[in-house]
Amino acid sequence: MHFRDRLIGKKFKRFVTMELNQLNLDFADGSRFGIYTDTTIKWKAEQLDTSVSDFIEAPDTFTIAFDNGSTIAISREPIPPSPEIFLFNDVDGTTVVEN
């Protein structure tokens, strides 16, 4: 199963910031997406009930798109001291690391 396929359809629950340069996306099924690099968030605040509709890989960013029109663009350049760009923990125990 491709990583993109794991994300599509996941119902968004909330944003959580744990520490400087870390943004977590929590999903309703218990999955968590930890981002450790620069992000640009365009969020439609009037509709929080949304799910992931796409995961787009470009040369300089990964973009998570939601079915309410919101997007999160993730830089592909890690911020030291963290070597990871993101870490995804799925409910089935699968972990995906991008660095």
N, C-alpha and C positions, 0 to 999 in steps of 0.2 A: 504494500500500500504506500503510495506517495504521500509525502508530508501534507501537500495541498489538500488531498482527499481527507486527511484526518481533521483538518480545520473546518472545511466547508460544512455548514449546517450547525456548528456549535453555537448554542445560545449564550449570548453575552450576559454576565452577571454584574461585574463591577470592575473598576480600576482600583488598584492598591499600589501605593508607593511605599517601599520597604526601607530604602536608604537612598542616598544621593546616587544619581545615574542608574536607578533601577525602577522600572515601571512594570507592574504585573497586571495581566488581564486574567480575571477569574471567569470561568465558564460555569454554567448551571450544572453540568454533569460532574464537576469537580476537577476538570482539567485546568492547568495554569500555564500561562505564557509569560515568561520573564524576559524583559528587554533591558539590555545593558549598554545601549548606545543612544545617539541622538534620535529623537522621534519627532514627527510632525503629526499632530492629531487634529483632524477636522471632524468634530462631533456634532451631530444633530441632537441637541439636548432635549428637545421636546419629545423624543421617542427613544427611551432607553430599552424597550423590549425589541431586541434585534438579534440577528444571527449572522455569522460569517457567510458571506456570499462568494468571496473569491480570495485567493492568495496569489499575488502577482510578483514575479521575480524580474527585476530590471538590473542593469549593470551597477547602479549605485544605490538601489533601495530594494527592500521587500515591502509590499503594501498589503495590508489586511483591509479588505473591503467588507462592509456590512450591508445588509439588505435595506437599511433605512437611509442609505446614502453617505454614511460616515466612513472615514478612512483613517488608517494609522500607517504612516510611511516610516519605515525603520532603516536608518543608515546602515550600509554594509561595512562601515569603518568602525571597528571596536574602539572604545575609549579606555585607555590604560587606567588602572592596572588590570581590568578585566579582559581576559583574552576572548571571551564570548561576545557575540552580537546578540544572540538570544538563546533561551533554553525553554523547551516545551515539554511538559510532563502530561501525558495523556492518562486517562483513567484506567486504561488496560495495563499500565506499567511501562509503556513505551516512553523513552526520553529521546528527544531530538535536540542536538546542539549545533548551532551555526557559529563558526569562528573563522 
